[in-house]
Each structure stands twice: as C-alpha cells, then as structure tokens.
C-alpha cells in the first residue's frame, strides 16, 4: 500500500494538516465516485470547482484531501494537503500512484488540429505489424495489445491516463502512441508524463470557444513541445506556417517533415486515385490504399516517427503500404446496385472538410455528382459554422446542411448560423434538413448511378447527442441502410 509520502514525491506542497503518514487506496477527482478511504483531489475545472464538494466526499469516507484552498471547517479525522495548483499536482500524484508508468514506456504524443487520430492509429498499427507490443490512446478508442478499451475523451484525465499506461506496462508494451489535445495541455492533464517524442501535424481554426483566440490555441500546442526534455525528439510539419513556432523553445532534438518545403523527411505524391496513393518518401516509392494529400501527410508523419524510433526503413515502408485507414476517416462504402460511393469522414473543421472535398474532387472523373451532408456540433465554436457551410457549398455539386451533435442547442438555430455562410449564387444547391437520418435519406434519393455522397462530421461516432441524451446513431450504418431501403 502506498503512503502519502510516496504519492507526493516531486509535488510542491504548501501545507499539510494531519498525520501525513496515512496509506493511499485510490485517487478520485469525481466526487460521485468517492468511497471510504479514497483520496479526493479538488480540481478547479472549467464547469465546476471540486473544492465545493470537499464536505460531501468527507461524508462519503474520504480521508485524504488534496486542494489549493483549505476549507474553513477542518475535520480532525481527515488529512489535508494544500498545493499551489491541484491540476498540476494531480498529474504527478497519479504518475506516482501508478508507479510512473510513462517512464517505463516509450510514449509518443501527437498534437494538431487535424490528423491526430489517423496518425496515432497508423503508428499503433504499424508498430504492431512490425512485431512490437504497443498501446494507443485516441479519440476513437484506446487499445492495449489489441484489447479495445472505450474512449470518452481525446486525452483522458491524469488518473485514467496513468491507469491505462500502467495496464500497458503490465501487458509488456514497449510503446504508447497517444493523441494530445489542446484542452488536455491547457488543463494540465499530461503533467507528470514522460514523452520520448512529440509530433505536430497542423493547426487551423478550431476550439476557439475554449481558447478564445487562435494565439492561445497555438500557445497550448507549443507548451507540449516546451516541456520535452533533451532526450526526446520533436517532429513538426514544416509545410504548416506555424510548424516552426512549436519548436522555438523545445529542448528536444528537432526534426521536420513536408511535401512542399525542404525537410528532413520529404514525400512526393506520384499519383492519387481511388485505388490509393503512390508516394516517393525520401527517394523510395511506396503504394498505400489510403487516399488524398492529407493522408500523405499522415503517412509521412508516421514514417518519420518510426525512423526516429529506430525502425528499419524498408520494413517500415512495407508495413505502411498494407495499413487501412482508421474507422470513420475517409471510410468508403459502395451501394450494391447503382455503385453510389458513400464516404464517411470525421471532418468537423473548415480545413478538414476542405481537405476531404479537395481529395474527392481530385480523384473523381468529373461526371459524378458530389453531394455533401454537413453539420456543426452544438455548445462548440460557433464561429466556424458559416465557414463550414461555405466550404461545403462551394466544393460540392449539392449540399445538405443538417444536425451533427446539437447537444443543448436548438438544431434549427445551428443551421441558421451555418446558412449565413452560403453565397447567394450557391443557395440554389443547398438544402437544410434538421433530422440527420432524413438528410442522409434525401441525399440517397438525389444520388444517381456512380454519384458520390460525403457524410461529414461524425465519422467513427456511434451516437447523436441531443439535449444531454446520447441516442444510437452510426452514419455508416444509416447510409448503408438507406442504400438498401431505396434499392440503390
């Protein structure tokens, strides 16, 4: 059993009230989960302040409280540890509690607006194909050596992060590939973790509802690289105009990748068709079933990371060529009768949507009609809504605006805001249908032989969140169902 001194190793402590020698059974940041003997860490979160729940968790049996602000009423049977910042302290405490698992793994973090999930998933699949035991922490799912563990956040809280990494260590994993979100960086969820490498994919308009300004958003990404030590590597997409900025203050060894700029790792697209990409990577050609320039960047980031981790070049390229795209990332199905191509993609930012539509337009033969179904999530960055609609209308032959995850917002109001971005000359090709299922059905009814339907925004998600309730909804399954129902 760990003691208080064990979990406070390397944690700056302001004050301890109590014995300070008690054992620690479990860590909790959710007051609802506290049981007798647990340790409760009071975090000042974005939606609630954990300090308000200190009296209730003590009633539930918590005997150790870690907090920034000492309560006015001190319970003599409880030990209180005051720290300067409990969110930062939590990371180190969680790491100590689980035996500092990130120090026993080679942890690679991938951050950026677009491409995080694809890059992490491809890295995980690549290293498993190369014969290594590995774990993955991603938006879609967490995996430990092939065992799937459901994912609820792009980057879990510090307790769950370290618990999952401890499971990876116990399973014999050598590598951990994880997405690192800007929220997780800003909220100190990755404190206490040791990274051997960090990858920057790109940065575009997203999450400004949280960060308020693009500069704050970029600074959050940069903080991840600033905290790397000299034994790690920092890999950046130098084609992105902010790619160099994230490297400015890092102590890590700096490396670059690009399609257009001079870089340590350079790729050239030889061909990009519906069959896949033909690439030249640092002078060696390879073919992949993945499609589009955005996937060329993802594959190059994966290849570069593998080489920096010491993988063999030829073995890496051979294994890469056999990999399939992650679920919900340019995921294709074809109707049985009329060969209508359905593409399901998680694109939920203007830049990601633009990339997907440019890719489709680049590989189509010109005779097909491209019908896009696009929505925007509620309780998220509203500024991108008109931009998303504008991109969809401009780059598609026909466009249907519909609900994504409206959450607590009125879906019709979200569509009204999206519609504001439509140019008057393109309004004739745009429909607004609030019900997502009806929107998909309408697109299928409109589609003729060989046409293309892009279903954007939700990708891998298997639900639709409306007024706090998550209803079962799978874009791919609904699209397939409509193909069959309509005899397409």
N, C-alpha and C positions, 0 to 999 in steps of 0.2 A: 504493500500500500504506500502510495506517495505521501510525503509530508508537505506542509505549507512551504517549507524552505526549498523543497525540490521544485515546486511549480513556479516559485518566484525567482529562480535563477536568472540573472541578467535583466530582471524587471526593476526599473527605478521606482522605489517605494517612498511615498511621502510620510506615511504614518501607519502603525499597526496598533490596534486596540484589541486586546485579548491575549491569549496564551502564545499564539504564533507557532505552536508545535503540533497542531492537530493534523490528522490524516485527511486526505482528499479522495473522495469516492467518485464523484462525477462533476462535470462542468456544465452549467446551463446559462444561456442568455435569454431563453424564453421562460418567463415566469410561470406560464401554464404547465411547463414540463417538470418543474421542481418537485423533488421528492425528499423524504427525510435523509439528512446527511449530505445533501448536494451543496456544491459551491455555486453561488449566483454572481455573475459578473454584470453589473449595471452599466449598460451602454446608452449613451445619448444618441439615439438613432434619428433618422430623417422623419419618421412618423410618430415615434413615442420615445419617452425618456425612461429607461429602465430603473432609474432611481425612485420613481413613483411607486414601483412595485416591491420595494425592499420590505415594507411591513408585511405584505401578503406572503412573500416567499419565506419569511421567517416563521409565519404561522404554519406554513406547509412543512417546515422542518429543516430549512436551510440553516447551516451552522457556520458558514464562511461567506462573507460578503466582500466583493472587490468593487470599489466605487471611486469616482472622482470627488464627489461631495459627501461628506459624512452626514448621516441623518441626525436630526435634532434629538430624537429619542434613541438612546443606546440600550440595546438588550444585553445584559451582562453574560448571558449564556452563548452569545454569538461573537465570533472574531471578525473584525472589520479591517480590511486592508485598503488604505487610501493611496491611489496612484494619480499621476498627473493627467493621463489620458487613458481611460479604461479600454477604448477600442484598440489602441496600440498595444497596451498591456495584454489584452486578450490573445493576440497573435502569439506572443512569446509564451504566455501561460499554456495555451493549447499545444504549442510545439513541445514544451517541457513535459506536459501531462502524457502525451503520446510517445515520448521517447525521441523527440526531434527527428521524425521520420524523413523529412525533406533532406536532411544531411546524409541519409543512407541511400538516397535515390539520386539519379541524375535528372533533375527537374528542368524542363524547358517550358517557358511561358510564351504564349503567342498573344499579342495585343494588336488592336487596329479596329477600324470601323467595320470593314468587310473582309471576309476570308478567314476569320479566326477558326470557325468550326471546321471548314474544309481542310485547312492546314493542319490543325491538331488531329483530326480524324485520319488524314492521309499519313501523317507521321506515325501515329499509333499502328495503323495497318501495315505500313512499310516495315517498321522495326519488328513487328510480329512475324511478317513474311521473311525477314532476314534471320529469324531464329531467336530473337530476344524476348524475354518476358517483360511486359510493359503494362502501364496503366494509363487511362485517359480521363480527363475531366473536361466536359464540354457542355454546350447548351443543349444538345440533343440527348446525350446520355453519358453516364460515367461507366467506364469498363475497367475491370481488373483481370488481365489474362483471359479475356473472352467472356467473363461473367459480367452481365449487364446490370447496372445499378441505376434506377431512375434519377434524372436530373431535374432540379427545380429552379436553379439559378445558373447563369453563365459561369460565375465563380461562387462556390458555396461560402458560408461563413467560416471563420477561422477554426472553430471546433470541428465541423464536419470535414473541412479540408484536411486537417491533420489526422482525423479518424480514418478517412479514406486512404491517405498516404500510408498510415500505419498498416492498413489491410494490404496495401501493395507490397510493403516491406515483408510482411508475414507470408505473402504469396510468392516471394522470391523475385519480385520485379526489380529490374535494373534501371528502367526509365519511367518517367512520368511526364506525359505531354498534356498541358493544360491551357485552356483559354484564360486570359487575364483581362477582365473588363475594367473600364474606366471607373465604374461605380466601386468595384472591389478595391482598386488602388486608392481612390479618394476616401473610402470608408475604412481603410487600414485592415482589410480582410486578409491581405497577404503578408502582414507583419510576421516576423519570426521564421519565414520560409527561406530556404537556401536555393538559389537558382544557379544552374550551370550555364544556362543560355536563355536569351530573350530574342524574340522575333517581332519586328514591326511590319505589318502588312500595308497599311494605308490609313489615311484619316480624312473623313468627309463629314458633311452635315448630319449630325445625329446627337441624341441625348442632351440637347440644349435646354430641354425642360428641367433637367437636373443641374447641368453645369453652368447654365445661363449664358455663357459666351463661348465662342469657339476657342479663344485663348485659354480659358480654364480647362476645356476639354483636352486640348493639346498638352497642357501642363500636367494633367493627370496621367496621360500616356507616358510623358517624359519622366515622371517620378519613378516609374517602374525601372527605367534604364539607369537613372541616377543612383539607385540603391544597389546595383550589381557590384560585386567585388572584382578584383583584378584577375581572378582565376576563371571568370566566366567569359562568354562571348556575347556580343550584341550584334545582331544581324538586322539590317534595315533595307527596305525597298527604296532605292535611291531615285527611282522614277517619280516617286511622290515628292511634291515640293517641300513637304515637312519631314522627309525621311532623314535628312542630316541633323535636324533640330533635336531629335530624340537622343542622338549620340553625343551631343555637345559636352555634357559633364560626366559621362559614364567612365568608370574605371576599367570597365571590361574591354577585351580585345574587340576592335571594331571591324565589321565586315559588311559588304554591300551586295545586293543583287538587283538586276534590272533587265528589261527588254530593250530599252532605248538608250540608256546612259552607259558610259564606261563604268564597269563594276567588277568586283572580284568573281562574281558568278553571273554569267551572261547567257541569256537564251534568245533564240530567234525562232519565230513561227514560220515554218516552211509551208504548212498547209493547215487549214482549219475547216473541216467539213462535218457533216452529220455523223460520219464514221469516227471522228475524233481528231486529235491534234498530232501533227508531225512537228517535232521540235528539234532544234540543234541547241544542246546545252554544253557550253564550254568546249565546242568542237566535236561533240559526239551526238549522233542523231538517235532519236527515240520516238516511238509512237505510243499514244495513250488513247483510251476510249473517252477520256474527258474532253469537253468541247469549250472553246471560247478563250479569248485573251485573258480573262480573269482567272481561268484555271491554269493558264500558262504561268501566271504569277504565283499561284498557289503551289504548283508543282516545282517551280524553281526555288521557292522558299523551303519546301520540303527537302529537295535535293541538297541545297546549300547547308541546311541544318544537319542532315545526315553526314555529309562530308566533314563538317566541323566537329562532329561527334566521333569521327574516325572510321566511318563506314567505307567499304570498298566502292569505287566509282562505278565499275561495270555491274556489280551485283545490285547496287542501288538503282541504276537506270533500268535494269532488267525487271526488278521487283516493282518499280514505279509503273512500268508500262502495263502491268497486269491489274492495277488497282481500279476499283469502281468508285464513282462519286458518292459522297455521303447522302443519306436519306434526306430528301427534300431540297437538294441542291442540284438544279438543272436535271431533275428527275423526270424521265420520259416514259409515257405510255402511248400506245397507238391503238386506235379503235379497230375492231375486227373487220368491219365491212367496208368503210369508206377511207380507211387509213388516215384518219384525222390524228395529228400529233398533239398530244397534251404534254405540256411542260410545267412541272410544279417546282417553284423556287421560293426560297425564304426571303428573297429581296424585299426589304422593308425600309430602305433608304433611297433617296433620289439617285445617288450614284450607283448603288447596287442594281436598281431597276434599269437604269440606263445601260449598265454593262450587259445585263441579260438580254435586253431588247436589241442592242447593237449586235450581240452574238447571234441571235436568231436571224436578224436581217442579213448578217454576213453569210450565213450558211444556207439560206433559203434560195430557191431558184428564181423567185420573182413572180411566179404565177399564183402562189398561195395567198390567201387572206390571213393576216395575223390579227387575232382577237385577244386583247389583253383584259384580264379581270384583276382589278387592283383595289385595295382598301388601305386604311390607315388605322392604327390602334388608338383606342381612347385612353385618356389620362397619360398621354405621352406627348412629345414635342409636336405641338400644333402647327408650328411654322413650316414644317416640311409638307403639310397636306396639299396645299395648292401646287407645290413643286412636283410632288409625286404624280398628281393628275396631269399636269402639263407634260411631263416626260412620257407618261403612258399614252396620252392622246397623240402627241407629236410623232412617236416612233411606232405606232400601231395603225393598222387599217381601220380597226374598230376597237372601241374601248368601253368596258363596263365598270363603273365605279360602284363598289359595294362595301359591306361591313367586313372588317378584319376581326379584331377583338375589341368591341366597343367599350368593354368594361363598364364604368359607371356613367359614361356619357351617352347622350342621345345619338343613335346612329345617323339619323337624318341630318343632324347638325354637323357631324363629321363630313358627310357627303356634300353638304352645302359649302363648307370651307374648302374641300377638295375642288369642287366645281368652279370656284373663283379663279383657279389657275388655268382654266381652259380658255385658249384663244378663241375669239368669236368665229374665226374662219374654220375651226375644228369642232365646233359644238355639234355639228350635224352627225358626226361619227361617234358621239359619246352618249351612253345611257347611264342612268343612275338607278340601281335596284338594291334596296336596303338588305333584303334577305339573301345571304350568300349562296344558299342552295339554289334559289331561283335564278340568281345571277349565273351560276355555273350551267344550269339547265338552259337558260336563254342563249348562252354562248354556244352550247352544243347544237341547239336548234338552228342558230345562224350559220354554223360551220358546214361547209360542203367538202367533197372529197379532196383529201390532201391538204386541207387548211391546217393552221396552227393555232392552238389555244394556249396562252400563257396564264397560269393561275399563280399569282404572286402574293407574297406577304406572310404566309403561314408555314409553308414548307413542311417540316417534319412534325409540326404540332398536331396533336390528335384531339383537340378541343377548341371550342369557341367560348370566350369569356364574356358573359352578358350580365350586368347588374350583380356582380360578385359570385355568379354561378358559372362553373365550367361545364358546358354541355359537350357531349361527344361529337366531334366533327373532324373528319380526315379528308383534306382536299383531294388526295389521290383516290381514295375510295369513292367519294361522291362523284368525281369526274368519271371514273370507270363505270359506276352505277348508271350515270346519265347516258353514256355511250350505249350501254346495253338497253336501257329503257326506251331510248329513241331510235333504236335499230341502226345506229351509226357504225 
